[in-house]
Amino acid sequence: MDKEKYVDESWKDAAIQEKDQLESASPQSSDAKVVLQGNRDKEASTQEAGQPASMEINFLNYITSLGFQAMIFLGEIPNPATNDTDKNIEQAKFLIDTLTMLKDKTKGNLTDQESDLLGSSVYELQLKYVNAVEKEDSSNA
């Protein structure tokens, strides 16, 4: 019996939705809007120059960053710095365990959105980790 894998990518929509809510919820003066636009222009120019744009520091971005790193170490996506697939199962396990610890330690202290993102990230990464270990074991046998 073949089961189709379900990949929950709702975190993308959640991140966009949170960004839109933050932008619409904060009334800003015209001076502040000019500064924000200037920052966006600066970010766009640094991206064009090959430099990473600054990211807003929040829990959702932190979880996403750890998940992204775990995906790189699982060999699921190429390393953006080298464009090569770097597989390091032990480092991936460390990041997944870190996310699991955060999930346990922050239980009851997160918004629904944060809790959903963290829970689905841990679940999906654990599945990918098991698949990667099984592939590695079968190729070594």
DSSP file (Angstrom, degrees, kcal/mol; ACC not computed):
  #  RESIDUE AA STRUCTURE BP1 BP2  ACC     N-H-->O    O-->H-N    N-H-->O    O-->H-N    TCO  KAPPA ALPHA  PHI   PSI    X-CA   Y-CA   Z-CA
    1    1 A M              0   0    0      0, 0.0     2,-0.5     0, 0.0     0, 0.0   0.000 360.0 360.0 360.0 116.7    0.0    0.0    0.0
    2    2 A D        -     0   0    0      0, 0.0     2,-0.5     0, 0.0     0, 0.0  -0.717 360.0-159.4 -87.5 130.0    1.6    3.2   -1.2
    3    3 A K        -     0   0    0     -2,-0.5     2,-0.3     0, 0.0     0, 0.0  -0.921  15.2-130.9-107.5 133.3    1.0    6.3    1.0
    4    4 A E        -     0   0    0     -2,-0.5     2,-0.3     1,-0.0     0, 0.0  -0.625  24.4-123.1 -78.7 139.7    1.4    9.7   -0.5
    5    5 A K        -     0   0    0     -2,-0.3     2,-0.6     2,-0.0    -1,-0.0  -0.655  18.0-145.8 -83.0 138.5    3.5   12.0    1.6
    6    6 A Y        -     0   0    0     -2,-0.3     2,-0.7     2,-0.0    -1,-0.0  -0.925   8.6-161.1-106.0 122.9    1.9   15.3    2.6
    7    7 A V        -     0   0    0     -2,-0.6     2,-0.9     2,-0.0    -2,-0.0  -0.913  11.1-145.0-106.5 116.2    4.3   18.2    2.8
    8    8 A D        +     0   0    0     -2,-0.7     3,-0.3   112,-0.2   116,-0.1  -0.699  29.0 164.4 -83.6 109.1    2.9   21.1    4.9
    9    9 A E    >>  +     0   0    0     -2,-0.9     3,-1.3     1,-0.2     4,-0.7   0.045  38.9 115.3-110.6  24.4    4.0   24.3    3.3
   10   10 A S  H 3>  +     0   0    0      1,-0.3     4,-2.5     2,-0.2     5,-0.2   0.693  59.8  77.8 -67.6 -16.9    1.5   26.5    5.2
   11   11 A W  H 3> S+     0   0    0     -3,-0.3     4,-2.5     1,-0.2    -1,-0.3   0.840  88.7  57.0 -61.4 -31.8    4.4   28.2    7.0
   12   12 A K  H <> S+     0   0    0     -3,-1.3     4,-2.1     2,-0.2    -1,-0.2   0.954 109.5  43.1 -64.1 -48.1    5.0   30.2    3.8
   13   13 A D  H  X S+     0   0    0     -4,-0.7     4,-2.8     1,-0.2    -2,-0.2   0.892 113.3  53.6 -62.5 -39.1    1.5   31.6    3.8
   14   14 A A  H  X S+     0   0    0     -4,-2.5     4,-2.5     1,-0.2    -1,-0.2   0.901 108.4  48.8 -63.9 -40.6    1.7   32.1    7.6
   15   15 A A  H  X S+     0   0    0     -4,-2.5     4,-2.1     2,-0.2    -1,-0.2   0.910 113.5  46.4 -66.2 -41.7    4.9   34.2    7.3
   16   16 A I  H  X S+     0   0    0     -4,-2.1     4,-2.4     2,-0.2    -2,-0.2   0.914 112.7  50.6 -64.9 -42.8    3.4   36.3    4.5
   17   17 A Q  H  X S+     0   0    0     -4,-2.8     4,-2.3     1,-0.2    -2,-0.2   0.907 110.2  49.3 -62.9 -42.5    0.2   36.8    6.5
   18   18 A E  H  X S+     0   0    0     -4,-2.5     4,-2.6     2,-0.2    -1,-0.2   0.912 110.6  50.6 -64.0 -41.6    2.2   37.9    9.6
   19   19 A K  H  X S+     0   0    0     -4,-2.1     4,-2.3     1,-0.2    -2,-0.2   0.928 111.2  48.1 -61.2 -45.3    4.2   40.3    7.6
   20   20 A D  H  X S+     0   0    0     -4,-2.4     4,-2.3     1,-0.2    -1,-0.2   0.894 111.6  50.6 -62.7 -40.1    1.1   41.9    6.1
   21   21 A Q  H  X S+     0   0    0     -4,-2.3     4,-2.2     2,-0.2    -2,-0.2   0.913 110.6  48.8 -64.6 -42.8   -0.6   42.1    9.5
   22   22 A L  H  X S+     0   0    0     -4,-2.6     4,-1.1     1,-0.2    -2,-0.2   0.910 112.8  47.5 -64.5 -41.3    2.5   43.8   11.0
   23   23 A E  H  < S+     0   0    0     -4,-2.3    -1,-0.2     1,-0.2    -2,-0.2   0.895 117.5  41.3 -67.2 -39.5    2.7   46.3    8.2
   24   24 A S  H  < S+     0   0    0     -4,-2.3    -1,-0.2     1,-0.2    -2,-0.2   0.757 111.4  56.7 -80.8 -23.7   -1.1   47.1    8.3
   25   25 A A  H  < S+     0   0    0     -4,-2.2    -1,-0.2    -5,-0.2    -2,-0.2   0.721  93.3  73.0 -81.4 -21.0   -1.3   47.2   12.1
   26   26 A S  S  < S-     0   0    0     -4,-1.1     2,-0.3    -5,-0.2    -1,-0.1  -0.806  73.9-148.4-102.2 105.2    1.3   49.8   12.7
   27   27 A P        -     0   0    0      0, 0.0     2,-0.4     0, 0.0    -3,-0.1  -0.530  23.9-167.3 -68.3 129.9    0.2   53.3   11.7
   28   28 A Q        -     0   0    0     -2,-0.3     2,-0.0     2,-0.0    -2,-0.0  -0.905  19.8-119.6-124.4 148.0    3.2   55.2   10.5
   29   29 A S     >  -     0   0    0     -2,-0.4     4,-2.1     1,-0.1     5,-0.2  -0.310  37.5-104.7 -73.4 166.9    4.0   58.8    9.8
   30   30 A S  H  > S+     0   0    0      1,-0.2     4,-1.8     2,-0.2     5,-0.1   0.844 122.7  56.0 -64.1 -31.8    5.0   59.8    6.3
   31   31 A D  H  > S+     0   0    0      2,-0.2     4,-2.1     1,-0.2    -1,-0.2   0.916 107.4  48.3 -64.6 -42.3    8.6   60.2    7.6
   32   32 A A  H  > S+     0   0    0      1,-0.2     4,-2.7     2,-0.2    -2,-0.2   0.882 109.1  53.4 -65.5 -37.5    8.6   56.6    8.9
   33   33 A K  H  X S+     0   0    0     -4,-2.1     4,-2.5     2,-0.2    -1,-0.2   0.881 107.8  50.9 -64.4 -37.3    7.2   55.4    5.6
   34   34 A V  H  X S+     0   0    0     -4,-1.8     4,-2.4     2,-0.2    -2,-0.2   0.912 110.7  48.8 -65.7 -42.1   10.1   57.1    3.7
   35   35 A V  H  X S+     0   0    0     -4,-2.1     4,-2.4     2,-0.2    -2,-0.2   0.926 112.1  48.7 -63.3 -44.7   12.6   55.4    6.1
   36   36 A L  H  X S+     0   0    0     -4,-2.7     4,-2.4     1,-0.2    -2,-0.2   0.919 111.6  48.8 -61.4 -43.4   11.0   52.0    5.5
   37   37 A Q  H  X S+     0   0    0     -4,-2.5     4,-2.6     1,-0.2    -1,-0.2   0.901 110.3  52.1 -63.4 -39.2   11.0   52.5    1.8
   38   38 A G  H  X S+     0   0    0     -4,-2.4     4,-2.4     2,-0.2    -1,-0.2   0.894 109.1  50.0 -62.0 -40.1   14.6   53.6    2.0
   39   39 A N  H  X S+     0   0    0     -4,-2.4     4,-2.7     2,-0.2    -2,-0.2   0.899 110.3  49.8 -65.2 -40.2   15.4   50.4    3.9
   40   40 A R  H  X S+     0   0    0     -4,-2.4     4,-2.5     2,-0.2    -2,-0.2   0.909 111.0  49.1 -64.9 -40.8   13.6   48.3    1.3
   41   41 A D  H  X S+     0   0    0     -4,-2.6     4,-2.2     2,-0.2    -2,-0.2   0.908 111.6  49.7 -63.1 -40.5   15.6   50.0   -1.5
   42   42 A K  H  X S+     0   0    0     -4,-2.4     4,-2.2     2,-0.2    -2,-0.2   0.912 111.0  49.2 -63.8 -43.3   18.8   49.4    0.5
   43   43 A E  H  X S+     0   0    0     -4,-2.7     4,-2.2     1,-0.2    -2,-0.2   0.911 110.6  50.6 -62.2 -42.5   17.9   45.7    0.9
   44   44 A A  H  X S+     0   0    0     -4,-2.5     4,-2.1     1,-0.2    -1,-0.2   0.899 110.7  48.8 -63.1 -40.1   17.1   45.4   -2.8
   45   45 A S  H  X S+     0   0    0     -4,-2.2     4,-1.5     1,-0.2    -1,-0.2   0.866 110.9  49.9 -70.1 -34.2   20.4   46.9   -3.8
   46   46 A T  H  <>S+     0   0    0     -4,-2.2     5,-2.9     2,-0.2    -1,-0.2   0.866 110.4  50.8 -71.0 -34.2   22.4   44.6   -1.4
   47   47 A Q  H ><5S+     0   0    0     -4,-2.2     3,-1.4     1,-0.2    -2,-0.2   0.906 109.1  50.7 -67.0 -39.9   20.6   41.6   -2.8
   48   48 A E  H 3<5S+     0   0    0     -4,-2.1    -1,-0.2     1,-0.3    -2,-0.2   0.839 107.3  54.5 -65.1 -31.5   21.5   42.7   -6.4
   49   49 A A  T 3<5S-     0   0    0     -4,-1.5    -1,-0.3     2,-0.1    -2,-0.2   0.410 123.8-105.7 -82.1   2.8   25.1   43.1   -5.3
   50   50 A G  T < 5S+     0   0    0     -3,-1.4    -3,-0.2     1,-0.3    -2,-0.1   0.568  81.0 128.1  85.5   9.0   25.0   39.5   -4.0
   51   51 A Q      < -     0   0    0     -5,-2.9    -1,-0.3    -6,-0.2    -2,-0.1  -0.777  65.5-107.2 -98.0 143.2   24.9   40.4   -0.4
   52   52 A P        -     0   0    0      0, 0.0     2,-0.1     0, 0.0    -5,-0.1  -0.414  33.1-121.1 -68.5 142.8   22.2   38.9    1.9
   53   53 A A        -     0   0    0      1,-0.1     2,-0.2    -2,-0.1   -10,-0.1  -0.484  33.6 -98.1 -78.1 153.2   19.5   41.3    3.0
   54   54 A S        -     0   0    0     -2,-0.1     2,-0.3     1,-0.0    -1,-0.1  -0.501  39.6-143.2 -72.6 142.0   18.9   41.9    6.7
   55   55 A M        -     0   0    0     -2,-0.2     2,-0.2    -3,-0.1    -1,-0.0  -0.798  18.1-108.2-106.5 147.5   16.1   39.8    8.1
   56   56 A E        -     0   0    0     -2,-0.3     2,-0.8     1,-0.1     5,-0.1  -0.543  36.0-124.9 -68.2 136.2   13.7   40.8   10.8
   57   57 A I        +     0   0    0     -2,-0.2     2,-0.3     4,-0.1    -1,-0.1  -0.776  55.8 127.0 -90.6 111.7   14.5   39.0   14.0
   58   58 A N     >  -     0   0    0     -2,-0.8     4,-2.0     1,-0.1     5,-0.1  -0.957  69.9 -98.3-154.1 170.7   11.5   37.1   15.3
   59   59 A F  H  > S+     0   0    0     -2,-0.3     4,-2.6     1,-0.2     5,-0.2   0.880 118.4  53.8 -63.4 -40.8   10.7   33.6   16.4
   60   60 A L  H  > S+     0   0    0      1,-0.2     4,-2.5     2,-0.2    -1,-0.2   0.917 110.3  46.7 -62.0 -43.7    9.1   32.5   13.1
   61   61 A N  H  > S+     0   0    0      2,-0.2     4,-2.5     1,-0.2    -1,-0.2   0.873 111.4  52.7 -66.1 -35.6   12.2   33.5   11.1
   62   62 A Y  H  X S+     0   0    0     -4,-2.0     4,-2.3     2,-0.2    -2,-0.2   0.938 111.3  45.1 -64.5 -46.7   14.4   31.7   13.7
   63   63 A I  H  X S+     0   0    0     -4,-2.6     4,-2.5     1,-0.2    -2,-0.2   0.920 113.8  50.2 -62.7 -43.9   12.4   28.5   13.3
   64   64 A T  H  X S+     0   0    0     -4,-2.5     4,-2.6    -5,-0.2    -1,-0.2   0.899 109.8  51.4 -61.3 -41.0   12.4   28.8    9.5
   65   65 A S  H  X S+     0   0    0     -4,-2.5     4,-2.4     2,-0.2    -2,-0.2   0.924 110.9  46.6 -63.2 -45.8   16.2   29.4    9.5
   66   66 A L  H  X S+     0   0    0     -4,-2.3     4,-2.3     1,-0.2    -2,-0.2   0.905 113.8  49.2 -63.2 -41.1   16.9   26.3   11.6
   67   67 A G  H  X S+     0   0    0     -4,-2.5     4,-2.2     2,-0.2    -2,-0.2   0.903 109.9  51.2 -64.0 -41.2   14.6   24.3    9.4
   68   68 A F  H  X S+     0   0    0     -4,-2.6     4,-1.9     2,-0.2    -2,-0.2   0.911 110.3  49.1 -62.1 -43.9   16.2   25.6    6.3
   69   69 A Q  H  X S+     0   0    0     -4,-2.4     4,-2.3     1,-0.2    -1,-0.2   0.902 109.8  51.8 -62.4 -41.2   19.7   24.6    7.7
   70   70 A A  H  X S+     0   0    0     -4,-2.3     4,-1.8     1,-0.2    -2,-0.2   0.900 107.4  52.7 -62.8 -40.0   18.4   21.1    8.6
   71   71 A M  H  <>S+     0   0    0     -4,-2.2     5,-2.2     2,-0.2     6,-1.0   0.879 108.7  50.5 -63.4 -37.6   17.1   20.7    5.0
   72   72 A I  H ><5S+     0   0    0     -4,-1.9     3,-1.2     1,-0.2    14,-0.3   0.938 111.7  46.9 -63.8 -46.5   20.5   21.6    3.6
   73   73 A F  H 3<5S+     0   0    0     -4,-2.3    15,-2.9     1,-0.3    19,-0.3   0.735 107.8  56.5 -71.7 -21.6   22.2   19.1    5.9
   74   74 A L  B 3<5S-A   87   0A   0     -4,-1.8    -1,-0.3    13,-0.2    -2,-0.2   0.565 114.7-119.2 -80.3  -8.3   19.7   16.4    5.0
   75   75 A G  T < 5S+     0   0    0     -3,-1.2    -3,-0.2    11,-0.5    -2,-0.1   0.644  80.4 123.1  80.2  14.9   20.7   17.0    1.4
   76   76 A E  S   <S+     0   0    0     -5,-2.2    -4,-0.2    -6,-0.2    -5,-0.1   0.818  77.6  19.9 -78.1 -32.1   17.1   18.0    0.4
   77   77 A I  S    S-     0   0    0     -6,-1.0     9,-0.4     9,-0.1    -2,-0.2  -0.971  90.6-100.8-136.0 151.5   18.2   21.4   -0.9
   78   78 A P        -     0   0    0      0, 0.0     7,-0.3     0, 0.0    -5,-0.1  -0.360  42.5 -99.3 -71.4 151.9   21.5   22.7   -2.1
   79   79 A N     >  -     0   0    0      5,-3.3     4,-3.5     1,-0.2     5,-0.4  -0.567  28.7-143.2 -66.5 122.8   23.7   24.9    0.1
   80   80 A P  T  4 S+     0   0    0      0, 0.0    -1,-0.2     0, 0.0     0, 0.0   0.756  97.0  54.9 -65.2 -22.5   23.0   28.5   -1.1
   81   81 A A  T  4 S+     0   0    0      1,-0.1    -2,-0.0     3,-0.1     0, 0.0   0.874 127.9  15.6 -76.4 -37.3   26.6   29.5   -0.5
   82   82 A T  T  4 S-     0   0    0     -3,-0.4    -1,-0.1     2,-0.2     3,-0.1   0.606  88.9-134.0-111.2 -16.9   28.1   26.8   -2.7
   83   83 A N     <  +     0   0    0     -4,-3.5     2,-0.3     1,-0.3    -2,-0.0   0.650  69.8 119.7  64.1  17.5   25.1   25.6   -4.7
   84   84 A D  S    S-     0   0    0     -5,-0.4    -5,-3.3    -7,-0.1     2,-0.8  -0.757  74.6-109.0-105.7 156.6   26.3   22.0   -3.9
   85   85 A T        -     0   0    0     -2,-0.3     2,-0.6    -7,-0.3   -12,-0.1  -0.788  35.4-169.5 -86.5 114.1   24.4   19.4   -2.0
   86   86 A D        -     0   0    0     -2,-0.8     2,-0.6    -9,-0.4   -11,-0.5  -0.917   1.5-165.4-107.2 112.0   26.0   19.0    1.4
   87   87 A K  B     +A   74   0A   0     -2,-0.6     2,-0.3   -13,-0.2   -13,-0.2  -0.878  21.1 157.3-104.5 124.0   24.8   16.0    3.4
   88   88 A N     >  -     0   0    0    -15,-2.9     4,-2.3    -2,-0.6     3,-0.2  -0.751  14.1-176.2-144.3  90.0   25.6   15.9    7.1
   89   89 A I  H  > S+     0   0    0     -2,-0.3     4,-2.6     1,-0.2     5,-0.2   0.854  82.9  53.8 -60.1 -39.0   23.1   13.6    8.9
   90   90 A E  H  > S+     0   0    0      2,-0.2     4,-2.1     1,-0.2    -1,-0.2   0.902 110.2  46.5 -65.8 -39.9   24.6   14.3   12.3
   91   91 A Q  H  > S+     0   0    0     -3,-0.2     4,-2.1     2,-0.2    -1,-0.2   0.888 111.6  52.2 -67.9 -38.0   24.3   18.1   12.0
   92   92 A A  H  X S+     0   0    0     -4,-2.3     4,-2.5   -19,-0.3    -2,-0.2   0.924 109.1  50.0 -61.8 -43.8   20.8   17.7   10.6
   93   93 A K  H  X S+     0   0    0     -4,-2.6     4,-2.9     1,-0.2     5,-0.2   0.904 108.1  53.5 -61.2 -41.6   19.9   15.6   13.7
   94   94 A F  H  X S+     0   0    0     -4,-2.1     4,-2.1     1,-0.2    -1,-0.2   0.922 111.2  45.5 -59.1 -44.7   21.4   18.2   16.0
   95   95 A L  H  X S+     0   0    0     -4,-2.1     4,-2.3     2,-0.2    -2,-0.2   0.896 113.2  49.3 -67.5 -39.9   19.2   20.9   14.4
   96   96 A I  H  X S+     0   0    0     -4,-2.5     4,-2.3     2,-0.2    -2,-0.2   0.913 111.8  49.1 -65.2 -41.9   16.1   18.7   14.5
   97   97 A D  H  X S+     0   0    0     -4,-2.9     4,-2.6     2,-0.2    -2,-0.2   0.871 109.2  53.5 -63.8 -36.4   16.8   18.0   18.2
   98   98 A T  H  X S+     0   0    0     -4,-2.1     4,-2.5    -5,-0.2    -2,-0.2   0.928 109.9  46.7 -63.3 -44.9   17.2   21.7   18.8
   99   99 A L  H  X S+     0   0    0     -4,-2.3     4,-2.4     2,-0.2    -2,-0.2   0.890 111.8  51.7 -63.3 -39.2   13.8   22.4   17.2
  100  100 A T  H  X S+     0   0    0     -4,-2.3     4,-2.2     2,-0.2    -2,-0.2   0.915 109.9  49.1 -63.6 -42.8   12.3   19.6   19.3
  101  101 A M  H  X S+     0   0    0     -4,-2.6     4,-3.0     2,-0.2     5,-0.2   0.925 110.8  50.2 -61.6 -44.9   13.8   21.1   22.5
  102  102 A L  H  X S+     0   0    0     -4,-2.5     4,-2.0     1,-0.2    -2,-0.2   0.902 109.2  52.4 -60.0 -40.6   12.4   24.5   21.6
  103  103 A K  H  < S+     0   0    0     -4,-2.4     4,-0.4     1,-0.2    -1,-0.2   0.924 114.0  42.6 -60.4 -44.8    9.0   23.0   21.0
  104  104 A D  H >< S+     0   0    0     -4,-2.2     3,-0.7     1,-0.2    -2,-0.2   0.909 116.5  46.5 -68.9 -42.7    9.0   21.3   24.4
  105  105 A K  H 3< S+     0   0    0     -4,-3.0    -1,-0.2     1,-0.2    -2,-0.2   0.747 115.9  44.3 -74.8 -24.5   10.5   24.3   26.3
  106  106 A T  T >< S+     0   0    0     -4,-2.0     3,-2.8    -5,-0.2     4,-0.3   0.360  77.7 139.3-102.5   5.7    8.1   26.9   24.7
  107  107 A K  T <  S+     0   0    0     -3,-0.7    -3,-0.1    -4,-0.4    -4,-0.0  -0.272  77.4  12.6 -55.5 126.9    4.9   24.8   25.0
  108  108 A G  T 3  S+     0   0    0      3,-0.1    -1,-0.3     2,-0.1    -2,-0.1   0.344 114.5  79.9  88.2  -5.9    2.1   27.1   26.1
  109  109 A N  S <  S+     0   0    0     -3,-2.8     2,-0.3     2,-0.1    -2,-0.2   0.277  75.5  85.3-114.7   9.7    4.1   30.3   25.4
  110  110 A L  S    S-     0   0    0     -4,-0.3    -2,-0.1     1,-0.1     2,-0.1  -0.752  77.8-111.1-111.8 156.3    3.7   30.5   21.6
  111  111 A T     >  -     0   0    0     -2,-0.3     4,-2.8     1,-0.1     5,-0.2  -0.368  40.6-104.6 -71.4 165.5    1.1   32.0   19.4
  112  112 A D  H  > S+     0   0    0      1,-0.2     4,-2.7     2,-0.2     5,-0.2   0.902 123.4  51.8 -58.7 -40.7   -1.0   29.5   17.4
  113  113 A Q  H  > S+     0   0    0      2,-0.2     4,-2.4     1,-0.2    -1,-0.2   0.920 111.6  45.2 -63.6 -45.1    1.0   30.4   14.3
  114  114 A E  H  > S+     0   0    0      2,-0.2     4,-2.6     1,-0.2     5,-0.2   0.917 114.4  48.9 -64.8 -43.5    4.4   29.9   16.0
  115  115 A S  H  X S+     0   0    0     -4,-2.8     4,-2.7     2,-0.2     5,-0.2   0.912 112.2  48.3 -63.5 -43.3    3.2   26.6   17.5
  116  116 A D  H  X S+     0   0    0     -4,-2.7     4,-2.7    -5,-0.2     5,-0.3   0.922 113.0  47.8 -63.3 -44.9    1.9   25.3   14.2
  117  117 A L  H  X S+     0   0    0     -4,-2.4     4,-2.3    -5,-0.2    -2,-0.2   0.935 114.8  45.3 -62.2 -46.4    5.1   26.3   12.4
  118  118 A L  H  X S+     0   0    0     -4,-2.6     4,-2.4     2,-0.2     5,-0.2   0.927 115.1  47.2 -64.6 -45.5    7.3   24.7   15.0
  119  119 A G  H  X S+     0   0    0     -4,-2.7     4,-2.3    -5,-0.2    -2,-0.2   0.927 115.4  43.8 -62.7 -46.5    5.2   21.5   15.2
  120  120 A S  H  X S+     0   0    0     -4,-2.7     4,-2.6    -5,-0.2     5,-0.2   0.866 112.8  53.3 -69.6 -34.2    4.9   21.0   11.5
  121  121 A S  H  X S+     0   0    0     -4,-2.3     4,-2.5    -5,-0.3     5,-0.2   0.945 111.1  45.5 -63.5 -47.6    8.6   21.8   11.0
  122  122 A V  H  X S+     0   0    0     -4,-2.4     4,-2.4     2,-0.2    -2,-0.2   0.932 114.7  48.8 -60.8 -46.3    9.7   19.2   13.6
  123  123 A Y  H  X S+     0   0    0     -4,-2.3     4,-2.0    -5,-0.2    -2,-0.2   0.944 114.4  43.5 -60.2 -51.0    7.3   16.6   12.1
  124  124 A E  H  X S+     0   0    0     -4,-2.6     4,-2.3     1,-0.2    -1,-0.2   0.897 115.0  49.2 -64.5 -41.4    8.4   17.1    8.5
  125  125 A L  H  X S+     0   0    0     -4,-2.5     4,-2.4    -5,-0.2    -1,-0.2   0.874 108.7  53.0 -68.0 -36.3   12.1   17.2    9.3
  126  126 A Q  H  X S+     0   0    0     -4,-2.4     4,-2.4    -5,-0.2    -1,-0.2   0.911 109.8  48.8 -63.7 -41.3   11.9   14.1   11.4
  127  127 A L  H  X S+     0   0    0     -4,-2.0     4,-2.3     1,-0.2    -2,-0.2   0.932 112.9  47.0 -62.4 -45.4   10.2   12.2    8.5
  128  128 A K  H  X S+     0   0    0     -4,-2.3     4,-2.4     1,-0.2    -2,-0.2   0.865 110.6  53.4 -65.5 -35.5   12.9   13.5    6.1
  129  129 A Y  H  X S+     0   0    0     -4,-2.4     4,-2.6     2,-0.2     5,-0.2   0.938 108.7  48.4 -63.9 -47.4   15.6   12.5    8.6
  130  130 A V  H  X S+     0   0    0     -4,-2.4     4,-2.5     1,-0.2    -2,-0.2   0.921 112.8  49.0 -60.1 -44.1   14.3    8.9    8.9
  131  131 A N  H  X S+     0   0    0     -4,-2.3     4,-2.4     1,-0.2    -1,-0.2   0.909 111.3  49.6 -61.6 -42.2   14.1    8.6    5.1
  132  132 A A  H  X S+     0   0    0     -4,-2.4     4,-2.3     2,-0.2    -2,-0.2   0.895 111.8  47.7 -65.0 -40.4   17.7    9.9    4.8
  133  133 A V  H  X S+     0   0    0     -4,-2.6     4,-2.6     2,-0.2    -2,-0.2   0.902 111.7  50.6 -67.5 -40.8   19.0    7.5    7.4
  134  134 A E  H  X S+     0   0    0     -4,-2.5     4,-2.4    -5,-0.2    -2,-0.2   0.907 111.4  48.2 -64.2 -40.8   17.2    4.6    5.7
  135  135 A K  H  X S+     0   0    0     -4,-2.4     4,-2.0     2,-0.2    -2,-0.2   0.914 112.6  48.9 -63.3 -42.8   18.7    5.6    2.3
  136  136 A E  H  X S+     0   0    0     -4,-2.3     4,-1.4     1,-0.2    -2,-0.2   0.904 112.2  48.2 -64.3 -41.8   22.1    5.8    3.8
  137  137 A D  H  X S+     0   0    0     -4,-2.6     4,-0.9     1,-0.2    -2,-0.2   0.899 112.1  48.6 -65.9 -41.1   21.8    2.4    5.5
  138  138 A S  H  < S+     0   0    0     -4,-2.4    -1,-0.2     1,-0.2    -2,-0.2   0.829 111.0  50.1 -70.9 -30.5   20.5    0.7    2.3
  139  139 A S  H  < S+     0   0    0     -4,-2.0    -1,-0.2     1,-0.2    -2,-0.2   0.764 111.6  49.1 -77.3 -24.1   23.4    2.2    0.2
  140  140 A N  H  <        0   0    0     -4,-1.4    -2,-0.2     1,-0.2    -1,-0.2   0.624 360.0 360.0 -86.1 -14.5   25.9    1.0    2.8
  141  141 A A     <        0   0    0     -4,-0.9    -1,-0.2    -5,-0.1    -2,-0.1   0.470 360.0 360.0 -81.5 360.0   24.5   -2.5    2.9
